[in-house]
Amino acid sequence: MMVLYSGTTCPYSHRCRFVLFEKGMDFEIRDVDLFAKPEDIALMNPYNEVPILV
């Protein structure tokens, strides 16, 4: 199953959610606090930004 790391107020994250829902993909959403990002976000994305689809 895919995991979408997403910010609740990030418009790019919302776009990813819309596309995944419309395509009927099986995925899990993990909301990320954009002001206190966990360290594993930097390991998955060198820009340390969301959205990240794994």
N, CA, C and O atoms as a Tripos MOL2 file, in Angstrom:
@<TRIPOS>MOLECULE
protein
  216   215    54     0     0
PROTEIN
NO_CHARGES

@<TRIPOS>ATOM
      1 N           0.8400   -1.1730    0.0000 N.3       1 MET1
      2 CA          0.0000    0.0000    0.0000 C.3       1 MET1
      3 C           0.8870    1.2390    0.0000 C.2       1 MET1
      4 O           1.9320    1.2720    0.6500 O.2       1 MET1
      5 N           0.4560    2.2470   -0.7330 N.am      2 MET2
      6 CA          1.2020    3.5000   -0.7900 C.3       2 MET2
      7 C           0.8620    4.3580    0.4290 C.2       2 MET2
      8 O          -0.2210    4.2530    1.0040 O.2       2 MET2
      9 N           1.8130    5.2030    0.8030 N.am      3 VAL3
     10 CA          1.6210    6.1280    1.9160 C.3       3 VAL3
     11 C           1.8800    7.5350    1.3890 C.2       3 VAL3
     12 O           2.9120    7.8000    0.7740 O.2       3 VAL3
     13 N           0.9240    8.4350    1.6400 N.am      4 LEU4
     14 CA          1.0630    9.8330    1.2500 C.3       4 LEU4
     15 C           1.3280   10.6580    2.5030 C.2       4 LEU4
     16 O           0.4710   10.7640    3.3810 O.2       4 LEU4
     17 N           2.5080   11.2350    2.5770 N.am      5 TYR5
     18 CA          2.8390   12.1680    3.6550 C.3       5 TYR5
     19 C           2.3870   13.5350    3.1770 C.2       5 TYR5
     20 O           2.8190   14.0140    2.1290 O.2       5 TYR5
     21 N           1.5150   14.1560    3.9550 N.am      6 SER6
     22 CA          0.7920   15.3180    3.4710 C.3       6 SER6
     23 C           0.6460   16.3560    4.5670 C.2       6 SER6
     24 O           0.5090   16.0240    5.7450 O.2       6 SER6
     25 N           0.6750   17.6160    4.1630 N.am      7 GLY7
     26 CA          0.3740   18.7030    5.0800 C.3       7 GLY7
     27 C          -1.1010   19.0440    4.9780 C.2       7 GLY7
     28 O          -1.6540   19.0530    3.8780 O.2       7 GLY7
     29 N          -1.7440   19.3230    6.0920 N.am      8 THR8
     30 CA         -3.1880   19.5760    6.0680 C.3       8 THR8
     31 C          -3.5440   20.8670    5.3450 C.2       8 THR8
     32 O          -4.6540   20.9940    4.8270 O.2       8 THR8
     33 N          -2.6290   21.8240    5.2990 N.am      9 THR9
     34 CA         -2.9150   23.0910    4.6260 C.3       9 THR9
     35 C          -2.1460   23.2590    3.3240 C.2       9 THR9
     36 O          -2.2040   24.3230    2.7080 O.2       9 THR9
     37 N          -1.4320   22.2350    2.8990 N.am     10 CYS10
     38 CA         -0.6050   22.3100    1.6950 C.3      10 CYS10
     39 C          -1.4570   22.0390    0.4510 C.2      10 CYS10
     40 O          -2.0350   20.9590    0.3360 O.2      10 CYS10
     41 N          -1.5490   22.9930   -0.4830 N.am     11 PRO11
     42 CA         -2.3690   22.7710   -1.6790 C.3      11 PRO11
     43 C          -1.8300   21.6600   -2.5750 C.2      11 PRO11
     44 O          -2.6080   20.9970   -3.2600 O.2      11 PRO11
     45 N          -0.5350   21.4470   -2.5840 N.am     12 TYR12
     46 CA          0.0490   20.3880   -3.4100 C.3      12 TYR12
     47 C          -0.3160   19.0110   -2.8510 C.2      12 TYR12
     48 O          -0.5400   18.0640   -3.6060 O.2      12 TYR12
     49 N          -0.3720   18.9130   -1.5480 N.am     13 SER13
     50 CA         -0.7950   17.6630   -0.9170 C.3      13 SER13
     51 C          -2.2540   17.3610   -1.2460 C.2      13 SER13
     52 O          -2.6200   16.2090   -1.4790 O.2      13 SER13
     53 N          -3.0770   18.3950   -1.2640 N.am     14 HIS14
     54 CA         -4.4910   18.2090   -1.5900 C.3      14 HIS14
     55 C          -4.6520   17.7430   -3.0320 C.2      14 HIS14
     56 O          -5.5170   16.9150   -3.3170 O.2      14 HIS14
     57 N          -3.8450   18.2530   -3.9290 N.am     15 ARG15
     58 CA         -3.8970   17.8060   -5.3250 C.3      15 ARG15
     59 C          -3.5750   16.3250   -5.4250 C.2      15 ARG15
     60 O          -4.2420   15.5890   -6.1530 O.2      15 ARG15
     61 N          -2.5640   15.8900   -4.7040 N.am     16 CYS16
     62 CA         -2.2020   14.4650   -4.7100 C.3      16 CYS16
     63 C          -3.3390   13.6170   -4.1650 C.2      16 CYS16
     64 O          -3.6420   12.5540   -4.7070 O.2      16 CYS16
     65 N          -3.9670   14.0820   -3.1000 N.am     17 ARG17
     66 CA         -5.1000   13.3410   -2.5280 C.3      17 ARG17
     67 C          -6.2250   13.1990   -3.5450 C.2      17 ARG17
     68 O          -6.7830   12.1150   -3.7100 O.2      17 ARG17
     69 N          -6.5590   14.3000   -4.2310 N.am     18 PHE18
     70 CA         -7.6330   14.2670   -5.2300 C.3      18 PHE18
     71 C          -7.3480   13.2390   -6.3130 C.2      18 PHE18
     72 O          -8.2200   12.4460   -6.6700 O.2      18 PHE18
     73 N          -6.1370   13.2540   -6.8300 N.am     19 VAL19
     74 CA         -5.7770   12.3310   -7.9130 C.3      19 VAL19
     75 C          -5.8360   10.8850   -7.4340 C.2      19 VAL19
     76 O          -6.3700   10.0220   -8.1300 O.2      19 VAL19
     77 N          -5.2950   10.6180   -6.2590 N.am     20 LEU20
     78 CA         -5.3100    9.2520   -5.7380 C.3      20 LEU20
     79 C          -6.7400    8.7640   -5.4910 C.2      20 LEU20
     80 O          -7.0540    7.6070   -5.7720 O.2      20 LEU20
     81 N          -7.6060    9.6360   -4.9690 N.am     21 PHE21
     82 CA         -9.0030    9.2610   -4.7590 C.3      21 PHE21
     83 C          -9.7030    9.0100   -6.0920 C.2      21 PHE21
     84 O         -10.4230    8.0230   -6.2390 O.2      21 PHE21
     85 N          -9.4930    9.9010   -7.0660 N.am     22 GLU22
     86 CA        -10.1430    9.7620   -8.3720 C.3      22 GLU22
     87 C          -9.7030    8.4980   -9.1030 C.2      22 GLU22
     88 O         -10.4970    7.8770   -9.8090 O.2      22 GLU22
     89 N          -8.4510    8.1210   -8.9360 N.am     23 LYS23
     90 CA         -7.9280    6.9110   -9.5800 C.3      23 LYS23
     91 C          -8.3250    5.6410   -8.8310 C.2      23 LYS23
     92 O          -8.1280    4.5350   -9.3340 O.2      23 LYS23
     93 N          -8.8800    5.7950   -7.6370 N.am     24 GLY24
     94 CA         -9.2860    4.6360   -6.8460 C.3      24 GLY24
     95 C          -8.1130    3.8620   -6.2780 C.2      24 GLY24
     96 O          -8.2080    2.6530   -6.0630 O.2      24 GLY24
     97 N          -7.0180    4.5450   -6.0370 N.am     25 MET25
     98 CA         -5.8130    3.8980   -5.5210 C.3      25 MET25
     99 C          -5.9810    3.5850   -4.0310 C.2      25 MET25
    100 O          -6.6920    4.2840   -3.3090 O.2      25 MET25
    101 N          -5.3180    2.5320   -3.5970 N.am     26 ASP26
    102 CA         -5.3160    2.1420   -2.1930 C.3      26 ASP26
    103 C          -4.1140    2.8100   -1.5290 C.2      26 ASP26
    104 O          -2.9680    2.4780   -1.8330 O.2      26 ASP26
    105 N          -4.3780    3.7530   -0.6210 N.am     27 PHE27
    106 CA         -3.2830    4.4850    0.0110 C.3      27 PHE27
    107 C          -3.6810    4.9270    1.4070 C.2      27 PHE27
    108 O          -4.8570    4.9360    1.7680 O.2      27 PHE27
    109 N          -2.6760    5.2890    2.1740 N.am     28 GLU28
    110 CA         -2.8580    5.7720    3.5410 C.3      28 GLU28
    111 C          -2.3310    7.1960    3.6010 C.2      28 GLU28
    112 O          -1.2970    7.5060    3.0080 O.2      28 GLU28
    113 N          -3.0340    8.0560    4.3130 N.am     29 ILE29
    114 CA         -2.6000    9.4470    4.4720 C.3      29 ILE29
    115 C          -1.9900    9.6120    5.8570 C.2      29 ILE29
    116 O          -2.5910    9.2420    6.8660 O.2      29 ILE29
    117 N          -0.7970   10.1700    5.8860 N.am     30 ARG30
    118 CA         -0.1570   10.5150    7.1620 C.3      30 ARG30
    119 C           0.0630   12.0200    7.1570 C.2      30 ARG30
    120 O           0.8810   12.5400    6.3980 O.2      30 ARG30
    121 N          -0.6760   12.7070    8.0110 N.am     31 ASP31
    122 CA         -0.5480   14.1590    8.0960 C.3      31 ASP31
    123 C           0.7280   14.5300    8.8320 C.2      31 ASP31
    124 O           1.0850   13.9280    9.8440 O.2      31 ASP31
    125 N           1.4040   15.5350    8.2970 N.am     32 VAL32
    126 CA          2.6770   16.0010    8.8400 C.3      32 VAL32
    127 C           2.4970   17.4340    9.3210 C.2      32 VAL32
    128 O           1.9340   18.2650    8.6090 O.2      32 VAL32
    129 N           2.9720   17.7200   10.5170 N.am     33 ASP33
    130 CA          2.9770   19.0940   11.0200 C.3      33 ASP33
    131 C           4.0600   19.8560   10.2660 C.2      33 ASP33
    132 O           5.2450   19.5560   10.4070 O.2      33 ASP33
    133 N           3.6580   20.8350    9.4720 N.am     34 LEU34
    134 CA          4.6050   21.5430    8.6140 C.3      34 LEU34
    135 C           5.5780   22.4230    9.3920 C.2      34 LEU34
    136 O           6.6130   22.8250    8.8610 O.2      34 LEU34
    137 N           5.2530   22.7220   10.6420 N.am     35 PHE35
    138 CA          6.1330   23.5690   11.4450 C.3      35 PHE35
    139 C           7.0840   22.7600   12.3240 C.2      35 PHE35
    140 O           8.0370   23.3080   12.8780 O.2      35 PHE35
    141 N           6.8280   21.4670   12.4510 N.am     36 ALA36
    142 CA          7.6980   20.5780   13.2390 C.3      36 ALA36
    143 C           7.7810   19.2400   12.5120 C.2      36 ALA36
    144 O           7.2370   18.2370   12.9730 O.2      36 ALA36
    145 N           8.4610   19.2380   11.3820 N.am     37 LYS37
    146 CA          8.5400   18.0330   10.5550 C.3      37 LYS37
    147 C           9.4230   16.9850   11.2160 C.2      37 LYS37
    148 O          10.4810   17.3060   11.7570 O.2      37 LYS37
    149 N           8.9860   15.7340   11.1720 N.am     38 PRO38
    150 CA          9.8310   14.6680   11.7150 C.3      38 PRO38
    151 C          11.0800   14.4640   10.8640 C.2      38 PRO38
    152 O          11.1030   14.8270    9.6880 O.2      38 PRO38
    153 N          12.1040   13.8900   11.4540 N.am     39 GLU39
    154 CA         13.3820   13.7090   10.7580 C.3      39 GLU39
    155 C          13.2800   12.7650    9.5710 C.2      39 GLU39
    156 O          14.0330   12.9030    8.6060 O.2      39 GLU39
    157 N          12.3610   11.8070    9.6250 N.am     40 ASP40
    158 CA         12.2650   10.8520    8.5210 C.3      40 ASP40
    159 C          11.7730   11.4950    7.2240 C.2      40 ASP40
    160 O          11.9660   10.9270    6.1490 O.2      40 ASP40
    161 N          11.1470   12.6600    7.3040 N.am     41 ILE41
    162 CA         10.7380   13.3790    6.0880 C.3      41 ILE41
    163 C          11.9760   13.7870    5.2970 C.2      41 ILE41
    164 O          11.9910   13.6600    4.0730 O.2      41 ILE41
    165 N          12.9960   14.2660    5.9640 N.am     42 ALA42
    166 CA         14.2360   14.6690    5.2880 C.3      42 ALA42
    167 C          14.9430   13.4760    4.6560 C.2      42 ALA42
    168 O          15.6410   13.6300    3.6530 O.2      42 ALA42
    169 N          14.7680   12.3000    5.2280 N.am     43 LEU43
    170 CA         15.3820   11.1060    4.6490 C.3      43 LEU43
    171 C          14.6620   10.6710    3.3740 C.2      43 LEU43
    172 O          15.2880   10.1360    2.4590 O.2      43 LEU43
    173 N          13.3590   10.8980    3.3110 N.am     44 MET44
    174 CA         12.5810   10.5050    2.1350 C.3      44 MET44
    175 C          12.6350   11.5360    1.0220 C.2      44 MET44
    176 O          12.5440   11.1890   -0.1560 O.2      44 MET44
    177 N          12.7840   12.8080    1.3910 N.am     45 ASN45
    178 CA         12.8100   13.8860    0.4120 C.3      45 ASN45
    179 C          13.9270   14.8550    0.7960 C.2      45 ASN45
    180 O          13.8500   15.4890    1.8490 O.2      45 ASN45
    181 N          14.9550   14.9830   -0.0300 N.am     46 PRO46
    182 CA         16.0770   15.8540    0.3270 C.3      46 PRO46
    183 C          15.6940   17.3320    0.4410 C.2      46 PRO46
    184 O          16.4230   18.1150    1.0500 O.2      46 PRO46
    185 N          14.5530   17.7130   -0.1420 N.am     47 TYR47
    186 CA         14.0950   19.1010   -0.0170 C.3      47 TYR47
    187 C          13.3160   19.3280    1.2750 C.2      47 TYR47
    188 O          12.9710   20.4610    1.6090 O.2      47 TYR47
    189 N          13.0400   18.2350    2.0060 N.am     48 ASN48
    190 CA         12.3340   18.3010    3.2860 C.3      48 ASN48
    191 C          10.9590   18.9580    3.1460 C.2      48 ASN48
    192 O          10.5580   19.7720    3.9780 O.2      48 ASN48
    193 N          10.2470   18.5880    2.0800 N.am     49 GLU49
    194 CA          8.9290   19.1560    1.8100 C.3      49 GLU49
    195 C           7.9200   18.0440    1.5560 C.2      49 GLU49
    196 O           8.2890   16.9190    1.2180 O.2      49 GLU49
    197 N           6.6620   18.3680    1.7210 N.am     50 VAL50
    198 CA          5.5760   17.4560    1.3780 C.3      50 VAL50
    199 C           4.8770   17.9950    0.1350 C.2      50 VAL50
    200 O           4.9930   19.1900   -0.1370 O.2      50 VAL50
    201 N           4.1840   17.2080   -0.6060 N.am     51 PRO51
    202 CA          3.8020   15.8290   -0.3850 C.3      51 PRO51
    203 C           4.8990   14.8500   -0.7810 C.2      51 PRO51
    204 O           5.7400   15.1280   -1.6360 O.2      51 PRO51
    205 N           4.8570   13.6950   -0.1270 N.am     52 ILE52
    206 CA          5.7640   12.5900   -0.4460 C.3      52 ILE52
    207 C           4.8980   11.3440   -0.5870 C.2      52 ILE52
    208 O           4.1270   11.0110    0.3130 O.2      52 ILE52
    209 N           5.0250   10.6700   -1.7020 N.am     53 LEU53
    210 CA          4.2800    9.4340   -1.9330 C.3      53 LEU53
    211 C           5.2680    8.2800   -1.9370 C.2      53 LEU53
    212 O           6.1660    8.2140   -2.7770 O.2      53 LEU53
    213 N           5.0880    7.3690   -0.9850 N.am     54 VAL54
    214 CA          5.9900    6.2190   -0.8530 C.3      54 VAL54
    215 C           5.1850    4.9520   -1.0420 C.2      54 VAL54
    216 O           5.7370    3.8540   -0.9740 O.2      54 VAL54
@<TRIPOS>BOND
     1     1     2 1
     2     2     3 1
     3     3     4 2
     4     3     5 am
     5     5     6 1
     6     6     7 1
     7     7     8 2
     8     7     9 am
     9     9    10 1
    10    10    11 1
    11    11    12 2
    12    11    13 am
    13    13    14 1
    14    14    15 1
    15    15    16 2
    16    15    17 am
    17    17    18 1
    18    18    19 1
    19    19    20 2
    20    19    21 am
    21    21    22 1
    22    22    23 1
    23    23    24 2
    24    23    25 am
    25    25    26 1
    26    26    27 1
    27    27    28 2
    28    27    29 am
    29    29    30 1
    30    30    31 1
    31    31    32 2
    32    31    33 am
    33    33    34 1
    34    34    35 1
    35    35    36 2
    36    35    37 am
    37    37    38 1
    38    38    39 1
    39    39    40 2
    40    39    41 am
    41    41    42 1
    42    42    43 1
    43    43    44 2
    44    43    45 am
    45    45    46 1
    46    46    47 1
    47    47    48 2
    48    47    49 am
    49    49    50 1
    50    50    51 1
    51    51    52 2
    52    51    53 am
    53    53    54 1
    54    54    55 1
    55    55    56 2
    56    55    57 am
    57    57    58 1
    58    58    59 1
    59    59    60 2
    60    59    61 am
    61    61    62 1
    62    62    63 1
    63    63    64 2
    64    63    65 am
    65    65    66 1
    66    66    67 1
    67    67    68 2
    68    67    69 am
    69    69    70 1
    70    70    71 1
    71    71    72 2
    72    71    73 am
    73    73    74 1
    74    74    75 1
    75    75    76 2
    76    75    77 am
    77    77    78 1
    78    78    79 1
    79    79    80 2
    80    79    81 am
    81    81    82 1
    82    82    83 1
    83    83    84 2
    84    83    85 am
    85    85    86 1
    86    86    87 1
    87    87    88 2
    88    87    89 am
    89    89    90 1
    90    90    91 1
    91    91    92 2
    92    91    93 am
    93    93    94 1
    94    94    95 1
    95    95    96 2
    96    95    97 am
    97    97    98 1
    98    98    99 1
    99    99   100 2
   100    99   101 am
   101   101   102 1
   102   102   103 1
   103   103   104 2
   104   103   105 am
   105   105   106 1
   106   106   107 1
   107   107   108 2
   108   107   109 am
   109   109   110 1
   110   110   111 1
   111   111   112 2
   112   111   113 am
   113   113   114 1
   114   114   115 1
   115   115   116 2
   116   115   117 am
   117   117   118 1
   118   118   119 1
   119   119   120 2
   120   119   121 am
   121   121   122 1
   122   122   123 1
   123   123   124 2
   124   123   125 am
   125   125   126 1
   126   126   127 1
   127   127   128 2
   128   127   129 am
   129   129   130 1
   130   130   131 1
   131   131   132 2
   132   131   133 am
   133   133   134 1
   134   134   135 1
   135   135   136 2
   136   135   137 am
   137   137   138 1
   138   138   139 1
   139   139   140 2
   140   139   141 am
   141   141   142 1
   142   142   143 1
   143   143   144 2
   144   143   145 am
   145   145   146 1
   146   146   147 1
   147   147   148 2
   148   147   149 am
   149   149   150 1
   150   150   151 1
   151   151   152 2
   152   151   153 am
   153   153   154 1
   154   154   155 1
   155   155   156 2
   156   155   157 am
   157   157   158 1
   158   158   159 1
   159   159   160 2
   160   159   161 am
   161   161   162 1
   162   162   163 1
   163   163   164 2
   164   163   165 am
   165   165   166 1
   166   166   167 1
   167   167   168 2
   168   167   169 am
   169   169   170 1
   170   170   171 1
   171   171   172 2
   172   171   173 am
   173   173   174 1
   174   174   175 1
   175   175   176 2
   176   175   177 am
   177   177   178 1
   178   178   179 1
   179   179   180 2
   180   179   181 am
   181   181   182 1
   182   182   183 1
   183   183   184 2
   184   183   185 am
   185   185   186 1
   186   186   187 1
   187   187   188 2
   188   187   189 am
   189   189   190 1
   190   190   191 1
   191   191   192 2
   192   191   193 am
   193   193   194 1
   194   194   195 1
   195   195   196 2
   196   195   197 am
   197   197   198 1
   198   198   199 1
   199   199   200 2
   200   199   201 am
   201   201   202 1
   202   202   203 1
   203   203   204 2
   204   203   205 am
   205   205   206 1
   206   206   207 1
   207   207   208 2
   208   207   209 am
   209   209   210 1
   210   210   211 1
   211   211   212 2
   212   211   213 am
   213   213   214 1
   214   214   215 1
   215   215   216 2
@<TRIPOS>SUBSTRUCTURE
     1 MET1         2 RESIDUE 1 A MET
     2 MET2         6 RESIDUE 1 A MET
     3 VAL3        10 RESIDUE 1 A VAL
     4 LEU4        14 RESIDUE 1 A LEU
     5 TYR5        18 RESIDUE 1 A TYR
     6 SER6        22 RESIDUE 1 A SER
     7 GLY7        26 RESIDUE 1 A GLY
     8 THR8        30 RESIDUE 1 A THR
     9 THR9        34 RESIDUE 1 A THR
    10 CYS10       38 RESIDUE 1 A CYS
    11 PRO11       42 RESIDUE 1 A PRO
    12 TYR12       46 RESIDUE 1 A TYR
    13 SER13       50 RESIDUE 1 A SER
    14 HIS14       54 RESIDUE 1 A HIS
    15 ARG15       58 RESIDUE 1 A ARG
    16 CYS16       62 RESIDUE 1 A CYS
    17 ARG17       66 RESIDUE 1 A ARG
    18 PHE18       70 RESIDUE 1 A PHE
    19 VAL19       74 RESIDUE 1 A VAL
    20 LEU20       78 RESIDUE 1 A LEU
    21 PHE21       82 RESIDUE 1 A PHE
    22 GLU22       86 RESIDUE 1 A GLU
    23 LYS23       90 RESIDUE 1 A LYS
    24 GLY24       94 RESIDUE 1 A GLY
    25 MET25       98 RESIDUE 1 A MET
    26 ASP26      102 RESIDUE 1 A ASP
    27 PHE27      106 RESIDUE 1 A PHE
    28 GLU28      110 RESIDUE 1 A GLU
    29 ILE29      114 RESIDUE 1 A ILE
    30 ARG30      118 RESIDUE 1 A ARG
    31 ASP31      122 RESIDUE 1 A ASP
    32 VAL32      126 RESIDUE 1 A VAL
    33 ASP33      130 RESIDUE 1 A ASP
    34 LEU34      134 RESIDUE 1 A LEU
    35 PHE35      138 RESIDUE 1 A PHE
    36 ALA36      142 RESIDUE 1 A ALA
    37 LYS37      146 RESIDUE 1 A LYS
    38 PRO38      150 RESIDUE 1 A PRO
    39 GLU39      154 RESIDUE 1 A GLU
    40 ASP40      158 RESIDUE 1 A ASP
    41 ILE41      162 RESIDUE 1 A ILE
    42 ALA42      166 RESIDUE 1 A ALA
    43 LEU43      170 RESIDUE 1 A LEU
    44 MET44      174 RESIDUE 1 A MET
    45 ASN45      178 RESIDUE 1 A ASN
    46 PRO46      182 RESIDUE 1 A PRO
    47 TYR47      186 RESIDUE 1 A TYR
    48 ASN48      190 RESIDUE 1 A ASN
    49 GLU49      194 RESIDUE 1 A GLU
    50 VAL50      198 RESIDUE 1 A VAL
    51 PRO51      202 RESIDUE 1 A PRO
    52 ILE52      206 RESIDUE 1 A ILE
    53 LEU53      210 RESIDUE 1 A LEU
    54 VAL54      214 RESIDUE 1 A VAL
